[in-house]
């Protein structure tokens, strides 16, 4: 289905009195989404072999997605979202709408708290003690944590650069390297590292 045809189909379901109208996506070629937007809310709709796939966006972040074979349901769900019906209410009315706990936390403005709780729930191995202590520190617990090959602390969930990256070099011993280099900025046990970072990152 061509993009303009998809937009027209969805708009027909919304009716002539709808406040917001679907338009072709930024790249108006076959396969691009039909998009419904209002202020910081957006819904993108794609077609696939047996239905319609949609994603729900807010402030540039995808907060949910879904699939349905019903054009009417897709159009109504999209319209509700851009009229600021929240994820939980949207999912209750349209069960095909799904989201993660973190996505819901983003919507509710508690992504940092959620992320710390998730890390605490799954904390194990080399970073467990560090995560537990950092989560109780008033400065560090206000930062957004990410884990992988290190524990990174970001200013917020929307930040791309880490304020600090902490590496476990052996059980109970952690290192922060100088920015852009391999020289050690600080190293120590979990308690010493939390104290150092808390003082360094205090705003």
KOLLUMNU-150254 format. One record per atom (N, C-alpha, C): atom name; residue in one letter; x, y, z. Coordinates in steps of 0.001 Angstrom, whole numbers. Layout:
N
a / r / px / py / pz
CA / a / X / Y / Z;
...
This chain:
203
a / r / px / py / pz
N / x / 846 / -1199 / 0;
CA / x / 0 / 0 / 0;
C / x / 879 / 1247 / 0;
N / x / 558 / 2199 / -859;
CA / x / 1290 / 3456 / -889;
C / x / 1008 / 4264 / 368;
N / x / 1982 / 5090 / 752;
CA / x / 1861 / 5862 / 1983;
C / x / 640 / 6757 / 1976;
N / x / 428 / 7478 / 878;
CA / x / -724 / 8382 / 829;
C / x / -2032 / 7609 / 947;
N / x / -2069 / 6407 / 372;
CA / x / -3265 / 5578 / 495;
C / x / -3486 / 5163 / 1947;
N / x / -2412 / 4832 / 2641;
CA / x / -2526 / 4445 / 4044;
C / x / -3019 / 5616 / 4882;
N / x / -2470 / 6790 / 4665;
CA / x / -2924 / 7975 / 5398;
C / x / -4399 / 8242 / 5136;
N / x / -4799 / 8138 / 3879;
CA / x / -6199 / 8379 / 3522;
C / x / -7116 / 7354 / 4180;
N / x / -6679 / 6101 / 4209;
CA / x / -7475 / 5039 / 4820;
C / x / -7669 / 5297 / 6313;
N / x / -6600 / 5672 / 6990;
CA / x / -6675 / 5951 / 8423;
C / x / -7509 / 7194 / 8702;
N / x / -7344 / 8219 / 7888;
CA / x / -8135 / 9442 / 8070;
C / x / -9615 / 9191 / 7845;
N / x / -9939 / 8305 / 6910;
CA / x / -11345 / 7968 / 6671;
C / x / -11955 / 7326 / 7909;
N / x / -11167 / 6522 / 8614;
CA / x / -11657 / 5908 / 9854;
C / x / -11862 / 6948 / 10947;
N / x / -11014 / 7966 / 10978;
CA / x / -11156 / 9012 / 11994;
C / x / -12360 / 9905 / 11732;
N / x / -12709 / 10079 / 10459;
CA / x / -13845 / 10922 / 10115;
C / x / -13440 / 12365 / 9875;
N / x / -14312 / 13090 / 9228;
CA / x / -14016 / 14465 / 8823;
C / x / -13864 / 15413 / 9998;
N / x / -14433 / 15068 / 11141;
CA / x / -14403 / 15973 / 12296;
C / x / -13176 / 15774 / 13186;
N / x / -12308 / 14857 / 12823;
CA / x / -11132 / 14588 / 13660;
C / x / -10252 / 15827 / 13780;
N / x / -9731 / 16060 / 14970;
CA / x / -8871 / 17226 / 15204;
C / x / -7521 / 17091 / 14519;
N / x / -7015 / 15868 / 14415;
CA / x / -5681 / 15646 / 13866;
C / x / -5771 / 14643 / 12729;
N / x / -4908 / 14830 / 11720;
CA / x / -4970 / 14015 / 10513;
C / x / -3639 / 13308 / 10270;
N / x / -3728 / 12102 / 9758;
CA / x / -2529 / 11372 / 9362;
C / x / -1908 / 12019 / 8130;
N / x / -589 / 12022 / 8096;
CA / x / 149 / 12498 / 6931;
C / x / 1232 / 11489 / 6601;
N / x / 1756 / 11587 / 5379;
CA / x / 2864 / 10715 / 5006;
C / x / 4080 / 11059 / 5845;
N / x / 4934 / 10066 / 6077;
CA / x / 6140 / 10289 / 6864;
C / x / 7112 / 11219 / 6175;
N / x / 8209 / 11468 / 6824;
CA / x / 9218 / 12395 / 6303;
C / x / 9700 / 11949 / 4937;
N / x / 9942 / 10664 / 4768;
CA / x / 10355 / 10140 / 3469;
C / x / 9114 / 9562 / 2786;
N / x / 8535 / 10336 / 1910;
CA / x / 7249 / 9963 / 1304;
C / x / 7457 / 8963 / 174;
N / x / 7830 / 7747 / 546;
CA / x / 7981 / 6668 / -423;
C / x / 7230 / 5458 / 114;
N / x / 6991 / 4515 / -767;
CA / x / 6269 / 3315 / -344;
C / x / 6988 / 2660 / 826;
N / x / 6241 / 2314 / 1846;
CA / x / 6821 / 1681 / 3015;
C / x / 7087 / 2630 / 4161;
N / x / 7119 / 3954 / 3890;
CA / x / 7279 / 4880 / 5011;
C / x / 5981 / 4911 / 5780;
N / x / 6058 / 5315 / 7043;
CA / x / 4851 / 5294 / 7856;
C / x / 3898 / 6436 / 7548;
N / x / 2659 / 6186 / 7836;
CA / x / 1701 / 7281 / 7960;
C / x / 1839 / 7764 / 9400;
N / x / 1853 / 9062 / 9590;
CA / x / 2159 / 9614 / 10909;
C / x / 1047 / 10548 / 11367;
N / x / 639 / 10374 / 12607;
CA / x / -312 / 11280 / 13254;
C / x / 449 / 11990 / 14368;
N / x / 429 / 13313 / 14374;
CA / x / 1202 / 14054 / 15368;
C / x / 371 / 15163 / 15998;
N / x / 737 / 15491 / 17221;
CA / x / 218 / 16672 / 17908;
C / x / 1212 / 17039 / 18992;
N / x / 1797 / 18227 / 18852;
CA / x / 2804 / 18712 / 19788;
C / x / 3908 / 17659 / 19947;
N / x / 4118 / 17132 / 21148;
CA / x / 5225 / 16186 / 21360;
C / x / 4798 / 14728 / 21214;
N / x / 3570 / 14496 / 20789;
CA / x / 3045 / 13140 / 20620;
C / x / 3011 / 12764 / 19141;
N / x / 3331 / 11510 / 18843;
CA / x / 3270 / 11033 / 17462;
C / x / 3006 / 9533 / 17443;
N / x / 2367 / 9099 / 16372;
CA / x / 2166 / 7670 / 16115;
C / x / 2557 / 7408 / 14670;
N / x / 3390 / 6397 / 14455;
CA / x / 3778 / 5988 / 13109;
C / x / 3132 / 4640 / 12811;
N / x / 2549 / 4519 / 11634;
CA / x / 1859 / 3286 / 11239;
C / x / 2491 / 2735 / 9967;
N / x / 2817 / 1452 / 9999;
CA / x / 3337 / 735 / 8836;
C / x / 2367 / -386 / 8483;
N / x / 2392 / -782 / 7237;
CA / x / 1644 / -1980 / 6839;
C / x / 2605 / -3158 / 6764;
N / x / 2078 / -4343 / 7039;
CA / x / 2833 / -5557 / 6745;
C / x / 1881 / -6542 / 6083;
N / x / 2308 / -7759 / 5916;
CA / x / 1543 / -8708 / 5105;
C / x / 137 / -8953 / 5617;
N / x / -41 / -8902 / 6931;
CA / x / -1352 / -9282 / 7462;
C / x / -1930 / -8271 / 8448;
N / x / -1499 / -7027 / 8379;
CA / x / -2078 / -6037 / 9283;
C / x / -1287 / -4749 / 9324;
N / x / -1343 / -4110 / 10469;
CA / x / -735 / -2790 / 10637;
C / x / 91 / -2772 / 11920;
N / x / 1287 / -2261 / 11803;
CA / x / 2195 / -2135 / 12943;
C / x / 2312 / -654 / 13285;
N / x / 2230 / -333 / 14548;
CA / x / 2306 / 1072 / 14928;
C / x / 3231 / 1258 / 16119;
N / x / 3790 / 2452 / 16209;
CA / x / 4659 / 2798 / 17335;
C / x / 4231 / 4156 / 17874;
N / x / 4267 / 4265 / 19198;
CA / x / 3816 / 5469 / 19899;
C / x / 5032 / 6236 / 20411;
N / x / 5087 / 7523 / 20102;
CA / x / 6247 / 8349 / 20435;
C / x / 5837 / 9541 / 21289;
N / x / 6737 / 9918 / 22159;
CA / x / 6548 / 11118 / 22987;
C / x / 7914 / 11743 / 23244;
N / x / 8044 / 13009 / 22939;
CA / x / 9309 / 13738 / 23117;
C / x / 10473 / 13026 / 22438;
N / x / 10208 / 12496 / 21251;
CA / x / 11258 / 11854 / 20478;
C / x / 11652 / 10465 / 20928;
N / x / 10908 / 9882 / 21847;
CA / x / 11231 / 8550 / 22368;
C / x / 10057 / 7602 / 22128;
N / x / 10346 / 6404 / 21643;
CA / x / 9286 / 5413 / 21454;
C / x / 8889 / 4843 / 22809;
N / x / 7601 / 4958 / 23132;
CA / x / 7111 / 4502 / 24426;
C / x / 6206 / 3281 / 24349;
N / x / 5845 / 2870 / 23158;
CA / x / 4996 / 1698 / 23035;
C / x / 4860 / 1299 / 21582;
N / x / 4282 / 134 / 21363;
CA / x / 4065 / -327 / 20000;
C / x / 2897 / -1304 / 19993;
N / x / 2514 / -1721 / 18806;
CA / x / 1408 / -2658 / 18717;
C / x / 1190 / -3135 / 17295;
N / x / 295 / -4074 / 17160;
CA / x / -75 / -4612 / 15854;
C / x / -1547 / -4964 / 15887;
N / x / -2230 / -4687 / 14774;
CA / x / -3636 / -5065 / 14650;
C / x / -3985 / -5199 / 13177;
N / x / -4938 / -6059 / 12898;
CA / x / -5460 / -6185 / 11538;
C / x / -6591 / -5200 / 11290;
N / x / -7022 / -4494 / 12335;
CA / x / -8162 / -3585 / 12231;
C / x / -7704 / -2151 / 11999;
N / x / -8037 / -1604 / 10836;
CA / x / -7703 / -210 / 10535;
C / x / -8398 / 720 / 11516;
N / x / -9642 / 417 / 11836;
CA / x / -10401 / 1276 / 12745;
C / x / -9736 / 1335 / 14118;
N / x / -9300 / 194 / 14623;
CA / x / -8658 / 162 / 15942;
C / x / -7342 / 920 / 15931;
N / x / -6570 / 742 / 14874;
CA / x / -5294 / 1453 / 14754;
C / x / -5527 / 2959 / 14738;
N / x / -6473 / 3402 / 13934;
CA / x / -6749 / 4836 / 13825;
C / x / -7225 / 5407 / 15152;
N / x / -8106 / 4691 / 15846;
CA / x / -8632 / 5189 / 17122;
C / x / -7556 / 5223 / 18193;
N / x / -6717 / 4191 / 18235;
CA / x / -5635 / 4163 / 19226;
C / x / -4657 / 5308 / 18985;
N / x / -4333 / 5553 / 17735;
CA / x / -3419 / 6649 / 17406;
C / x / -4015 / 7991 / 17809;
N / x / -5289 / 8169 / 17519;
CA / x / -5959 / 9425 / 17858;
C / x / -5975 / 9650 / 19371;
N / x / -6236 / 8603 / 20118;
CA / x / -6244 / 8732 / 21589;
C / x / -4861 / 9127 / 22103;
N / x / -3823 / 8503 / 21532;
CA / x / -2464 / 8792 / 22004;
C / x / -2098 / 10260 / 21804;
N / x / -2362 / 10800 / 20614;
CA / x / -1976 / 12199 / 20377;
C / x / -2880 / 13165 / 21134;
N / x / -3992 / 12659 / 21666;
CA / x / -4822 / 13481 / 22556;
C / x / -4475 / 13210 / 24019;
N / x / -3284 / 12637 / 24223;
CA / x / -2640 / 12515 / 25529;
C / x / -3329 / 11537 / 26480;
N / x / -3876 / 10467 / 25909;
CA / x / -4334 / 9354 / 26739;
C / x / -3105 / 8511 / 27065;
N / x / -2857 / 8247 / 28335;
CA / x / -1640 / 7566 / 28766;
C / x / -1569 / 6108 / 28343;
N / x / -373 / 5544 / 28481;
CA / x / -125 / 4170 / 28046;
C / x / -1034 / 3151 / 28720;
N / x / -1201 / 3265 / 30025;
CA / x / -2000 / 2273 / 30742;
C / x / -3459 / 2317 / 30309;
N / x / -4020 / 3516 / 30163;
CA / x / -5408 / 3638 / 29701;
C / x / -5537 / 3175 / 28252;
N / x / -4529 / 3512 / 27440;
CA / x / -4556 / 3123 / 26034;
C / x / -4530 / 1602 / 25896;
N / x / -3676 / 956 / 26664;
CA / x / -3565 / -497 / 26603;
C / x / -4819 / -1187 / 27136;
N / x / -5469 / -569 / 28114;
CA / x / -6703 / -1150 / 28650;
C / x / -7804 / -1152 / 27594;
N / x / -7845 / -98 / 26785;
CA / x / -8873 / -7 / 25741;
C / x / -8477 / -776 / 24485;
N / x / -7174 / -779 / 24194;
CA / x / -6663 / -1454 / 22993;
C / x / -5581 / -2451 / 23426;
N / x / -5951 / -3679 / 23719;
CA / x / -5000 / -4650 / 24279;
C / x / -3800 / -4949 / 23388;
N / x / -3866 / -4584 / 22114;
CA / x / -2717 / -4822 / 21241;
C / x / -1589 / -3823 / 21492;
N / x / -1841 / -2782 / 22263;
CA / x / -805 / -1800 / 22604;
C / x / 29 / -2347 / 23756;
N / x / 1324 / -2436 / 23554;
CA / x / 2215 / -2972 / 24581;
C / x / 3360 / -2005 / 24855;
N / x / 3928 / -2133 / 26044;
CA / x / 5049 / -1277 / 26447;
C / x / 5798 / -1970 / 27573;
N / x / 7022 / -1547 / 27800;
CA / x / 7831 / -2121 / 28875;
C / x / 7674 / -1292 / 30146;
N / x / 8160 / -1849 / 31241;
CA / x / 8148 / -1100 / 32493;
C / x / 8955 / 175 / 32398;
N / x / 10081 / 126 / 31695;
CA / x / 10905 / 1327 / 31547;
C / x / 10200 / 2370 / 30692;
N / x / 9509 / 1941 / 29631;
CA / x / 8777 / 2896 / 28799;
C / x / 7679 / 3589 / 29598;
N / x / 6978 / 2837 / 30435;
CA / x / 5958 / 3441 / 31291;
C / x / 6604 / 4414 / 32271;
N / x / 7752 / 4045 / 32800;
CA / x / 8455 / 4924 / 33737;
C / x / 8876 / 6224 / 33063;
N / x / 9296 / 6157 / 31799;
CA / x / 9610 / 7382 / 31059;
C / x / 8387 / 8289 / 30997;
N / x / 7244 / 7713 / 30659;
CA / x / 6023 / 8513 / 30551;
C / x / 5670 / 9156 / 31884;
N / x / 5894 / 8446 / 32962;
CA / x / 5515 / 8925 / 34287;
C / x / 6589 / 9780 / 34947;
N / x / 7700 / 9997 / 34249;
CA / x / 8752 / 10850 / 34783;
C / x / 9562 / 10215 / 35897;
N / x / 9640 / 8892 / 35923;
CA / x / 10396 / 8210 / 36980;
C / x / 11343 / 7156 / 36395;
N / x / 11909 / 7485 / 35232;
CA / x / 12788 / 6528 / 34563;
C / x / 14058 / 6261 / 35358;
N / x / 14618 / 7306 / 35973;
CA / x / 15852 / 7118 / 36742;
C / x / 15610 / 6208 / 37937;
N / x / 14542 / 6461 / 38675;
CA / x / 14191 / 5613 / 39821;
C / x / 13954 / 4171 / 39375;
N / x / 13224 / 4010 / 38287;
CA / x / 12932 / 2668 / 37776;
C / x / 14216 / 1938 / 37406;
N / x / 15126 / 2649 / 36748;
CA / x / 16360 / 2012 / 36298;
C / x / 17227 / 1549 / 37471;
N / x / 17298 / 2369 / 38526;
CA / x / 18042 / 1948 / 39714;
C / x / 17407 / 704 / 40336;
N / x / 16081 / 690 / 40431;
CA / x / 15402 / -466 / 41014;
C / x / 15623 / -1721 / 40171;
N / x / 15620 / -1543 / 38850;
CA / x / 15855 / -2684 / 37963;
C / x / 17271 / -3223 / 38139;
N / x / 18232 / -2318 / 38268;
CA / x / 19614 / -2752 / 38471;
C / x / 19777 / -3450 / 39815;
N / x / 19121 / -2919 / 40834;
CA / x / 19195 / -3550 / 42153;
C / x / 18581 / -4945 / 42129;
N / x / 17489 / -5077 / 41390;
CA / x / 16820 / -6373 / 41309;
C / x / 17647 / -7427 / 40596;
N / x / 18478 / -6966 / 39661;
CA / x / 19277 / -7925 / 38901;
C / x / 20760 / -7832 / 39172;
N / x / 21115 / -6990 / 40150;
CA / x / 22537 / -6765 / 40409;
C / x / 23215 / -8045 / 40853;
N / x / 24319 / -8310 / 40243;
CA / x / 25095 / -9476 / 40617;
C / x / 26519 / -9300 / 40142;
N / x / 27338 / -10213 / 40522;
CA / x / 28702 / -10181 / 40027;
C / x / 29494 / -8997 / 40541;
N / x / 30358 / -8496 / 39690;
CA / x / 31371 / -7526 / 40097;
C / x / 30804 / -6191 / 40553;
N / x / 29623 / -5803 / 40066;
CA / x / 29124 / -4449 / 40338;
C / x / 28078 / -4388 / 41450;
N / x / 27739 / -5508 / 42031;
CA / x / 26618 / -5532 / 42972;
C / x / 26799 / -4547 / 44129;
N / x / 27914 / -4613 / 44829;
CA / x / 28125 / -3738 / 45985;
C / x / 28140 / -2277 / 45564;
N / x / 28768 / -1993 / 44441;
CA / x / 28838 / -613 / 43953;
C / x / 27446 / -71 / 43645;
N / x / 26617 / -869 / 42977;
CA / x / 25256 / -444 / 42637;
C / x / 24433 / -218 / 43896;
N / x / 24549 / -1110 / 44854;
CA / x / 23786 / -964 / 46100;
C / x / 24163 / 325 / 46830;
N / x / 25448 / 606 / 46933;
CA / x / 25886 / 1820 / 47631;
C / x / 25530 / 3074 / 46841;
N / x / 25731 / 3049 / 45530;
CA / x / 25429 / 4221 / 44702;
C / x / 23945 / 4549 / 44726;
N / x / 23095 / 3526 / 44777;
CA / x / 21644 / 3762 / 44774;
C / x / 21174 / 4443 / 46051;
N / x / 21977 / 4376 / 47109;
CA / x / 21616 / 5010 / 48380;
C / x / 22274 / 6381 / 48563;
N / x / 23118 / 6749 / 47617;
CA / x / 23784 / 8051 / 47691;
C / x / 22896 / 9116 / 47052;
N / x / 22694 / 10229 / 47735;
CA / x / 21750 / 11247 / 47254;
C / x / 22183 / 11872 / 45932;
N / x / 23471 / 11968 / 45690;
CA / x / 23967 / 12554 / 44440;
C / x / 23896 / 11535 / 43306;
N / x / 24449 / 10373 / 43512;
CA / x / 24532 / 9373 / 42441;
C / x / 23178 / 8788 / 42077;
N / x / 22295 / 8637 / 43049;
CA / x / 20977 / 8053 / 42755;
C / x / 20104 / 8980 / 41925;
N / x / 20485 / 10253 / 41810;
CA / x / 19744 / 11195 / 40966;
C / x / 20192 / 11110 / 39512;
N / x / 21268 / 10367 / 39253;
CA / x / 21781 / 10195 / 37897;
C / x / 21223 / 8914 / 37297;
N / x / 21189 / 8864 / 35968;
CA / x / 20623 / 7705 / 35272;
C / x / 21718 / 6660 / 35057;
N / x / 21529 / 5444 / 35599;
CA / x / 22576 / 4420 / 35480;
C / x / 22384 / 3515 / 34262;
N / x / 23487 / 3118 / 33682;
CA / x / 23477 / 2134 / 32601;
C / x / 24569 / 1113 / 32873;
N / x / 24286 / -120 / 32554;
CA / x / 25302 / -1156 / 32730;
C / x / 25593 / -1833 / 31406;
N / x / 26716 / -2464 / 31349;
CA / x / 27185 / -3205 / 30188;
C / x / 28548 / -3738 / 30575;
N / x / 29566 / -3297 / 29866;
CA / x / 30922 / -3670 / 30259;
C / x / 31440 / -2775 / 31381;
N / x / 30613 / -1781 / 31793;
CA / x / 30938 / -899 / 32913;
C / x / 29652 / -327 / 33464;
N / x / 29737 / 355 / 34598;
CA / x / 28594 / 1096 / 35131;
C / x / 28781 / 2547 / 34731;
N / x / 27831 / 3086 / 33976;
CA / x / 27894 / 4480 / 33542;
C / x / 26808 / 5278 / 34246;
N / x / 27130 / 6513 / 34596;
CA / x / 26181 / 7428 / 35218;
C / x / 25990 / 8618 / 34294;
N / x / 24726 / 8847 / 33888;
CA / x / 24394 / 9918 / 32961;
C / x / 23600 / 10996 / 33681;
N / x / 23655 / 12210 / 33154;
CA / x / 22924 / 13314 / 33761;
C / x / 21437 / 13012 / 33834;
N / x / 20906 / 12426 / 32764;
CA / x / 19486 / 12064 / 32727;
C / x / 19300 / 10943 / 31723;
N / x / 18080 / 10443 / 31642;
CA / x / 17781 / 9375 / 30692;
C / x / 17912 / 9831 / 29252;
N / x / 17904 / 11142 / 29010;
CA / x / 18021 / 11663 / 27652;
C / x / 19456 / 11990 / 27265;
N / x / 20384 / 11834 / 28194;
CA / x / 21786 / 12154 / 27914;
C / x / 22434 / 11047 / 27087;
N / x / 23405 / 11426 / 26287;
CA / x / 24144 / 10436 / 25502;
C / x / 25552 / 10219 / 26039;
N / x / 26080 / 11188 / 26763;
CA / x / 27437 / 11080 / 27297;
C / x / 27403 / 10801 / 28794;
N / x / 28256 / 9894 / 29225;
CA / x / 28330 / 9541 / 30642;
C / x / 29134 / 10578 / 31413;
N / x / 28636 / 10938 / 32597;
CA / x / 29408 / 11787 / 33498;
C / x / 30545 / 10990 / 34126;
N / x / 30328 / 9705 / 34298;
CA / x / 31352 / 8822 / 34855;
C / x / 31134 / 7409 / 34344;
N / x / 32224 / 6725 / 34065;
CA / x / 32191 / 5313 / 33692;
C / x / 33104 / 4560 / 34637;
N / x / 32540 / 3595 / 35340;
CA / x / 33272 / 2866 / 36363;
C / x / 33472 / 1429 / 35896;
N / x / 34707 / 972 / 35965;
CA / x / 35052 / -375 / 35524;
C / x / 35472 / -1223 / 36719;
N / x / 35001 / -2449 / 36751;
CA / x / 35437 / -3405 / 37774;
C / x / 36669 / -4125 / 37236;
N / x / 37800 / -3923 / 37910;
CA / x / 39037 / -4543 / 37433;
C / x / 39319 / -5866 / 38141;
N / x / 38718 / -6026 / 39310;
CA / x / 38761 / -7291 / 40030;
C / x / 37659 / -7235 / 41086;
N / x / 37280 / -8326 / 41680;
CA / x / 36190 / -8293 / 42660;
C / x / 36428 / -7253 / 43751;
N / x / 35449 / -6337 / 43883;
CA / x / 35510 / -5331 / 44935;
C / x / 36431 / -4160 / 44660;
N / x / 36985 / -4066 / 43462;
CA / x / 37928 / -2978 / 43154;
C / x / 37538 / -2324 / 41825;
N / x / 37418 / -992 / 41846;
CA / x / 36862 / -263 / 40707;
C / x / 37802 / 855 / 40266;
N / x / 37704 / 1191 / 38978;
CA / x / 38571 / 2213 / 38396;
C / x / 37748 / 3168 / 37544;
N / x / 38070 / 4456 / 37662;
CA / x / 37587 / 5483 / 36740;
C / x / 38813 / 6026 / 36021;
N / x / 38750 / 6047 / 34697;
CA / x / 39876 / 6546 / 33911;
C / x / 39664 / 8013 / 33560;
N / x / 40763 / 8702 / 33354;
CA / x / 40672 / 10091 / 32926;
C / x / 39984 / 10149 / 31572;
N / x / 39211 / 11197 / 31370;
CA / x / 38416 / 11305 / 30153;
C / x / 39317 / 11298 / 28919;
N / x / 38974 / 10420 / 27984;
CA / x / 39702 / 10356 / 26726;
C / x / 41056 / 9686 / 26807;
N / x / 41352 / 9038 / 27924;
CA / x / 42662 / 8418 / 28049;
C / x / 42617 / 7113 / 28808;
N / x / 43793 / 6574 / 29063;
CA / x / 43908 / 5310 / 29780;
C / x / 44523 / 5489 / 31156;
N / x / 44817 / 6736 / 31526;
CA / x / 45377 / 6992 / 32847;
C / x / 44283 / 6901 / 33903;
N / x / 44623 / 6320 / 35031;
CA / x / 43658 / 6156 / 36114;
C / x / 43395 / 7500 / 36788;
N / x / 42113 / 7853 / 36886;
CA / x / 41710 / 9059 / 37616;
C / x / 41511 / 8742 / 39095;
N / x / 40867 / 7597 / 39344;
CA / x / 40651 / 7163 / 40726;
C / x / 40395 / 5667 / 40725;
N / x / 40853 / 5006 / 41783;
CA / x / 40540 / 3593 / 41955;
C / x / 40373 / 3296 / 43430;
N / x / 39548 / 2299 / 43700;
CA / x / 39313 / 1930 / 45084;
C / x / 38166 / 955 / 45209;
N / x / 37839 / 631 / 46453;
CA / x / 36710 / -238 / 46725;
C / x / 35393 / 482 / 46483;
N / x / 34294 / -235 / 46633;
CA / x / 32976 / 325 / 46322;
C / x / 32673 / 1561 / 47157;
N / x / 32925 / 1503 / 48452;
CA / x / 32609 / 2633 / 49324;
C / x / 33445 / 3853 / 48968;
N / x / 34733 / 3649 / 48723;
CA / x / 35609 / 4764 / 48356;
C / x / 35207 / 5347 / 47006;
N / x / 34833 / 4488 / 46066;
CA / x / 34442 / 4963 / 44737;
C / x / 33170 / 5793 / 44806;
N / x / 32191 / 5340 / 45574;
CA / x / 30945 / 6093 / 45720;
C / x / 31219 / 7449 / 46356;
N / x / 32041 / 7487 / 47376;
CA / x / 32383 / 8750 / 48032;
C / x / 33081 / 9693 / 47060;
N / x / 34018 / 9169 / 46285;
CA / x / 34749 / 9992 / 45314;
C / x / 33809 / 10567 / 44259;
N / x / 32984 / 9712 / 43673;
CA / x / 32081 / 10163 / 42614;
C / x / 31021 / 11121 / 43143;
N / x / 30529 / 10870 / 44335;
CA / x / 29521 / 11746 / 44924;
C / x / 30071 / 13155 / 45096;
N / x / 31296 / 13266 / 45573;
CA / x / 31919 / 14582 / 45733;
C / x / 32230 / 15223 / 44389;
N / x / 32683 / 14424 / 43441;
CA / x / 33044 / 14947 / 42122;
C / x / 31826 / 15441 / 41349;
N / x / 30725 / 14705 / 41439;
CA / x / 29555 / 14994 / 40609;
C / x / 28503 / 15826 / 41328;
N / x / 28792 / 16240 / 42524;
CA / x / 27843 / 17063 / 43274;
C / x / 27619 / 18364 / 42522;
N / x / 26366 / 18689 / 42261;
CA / x / 26043 / 19893 / 41473;
C / x / 25901 / 21109 / 42368;
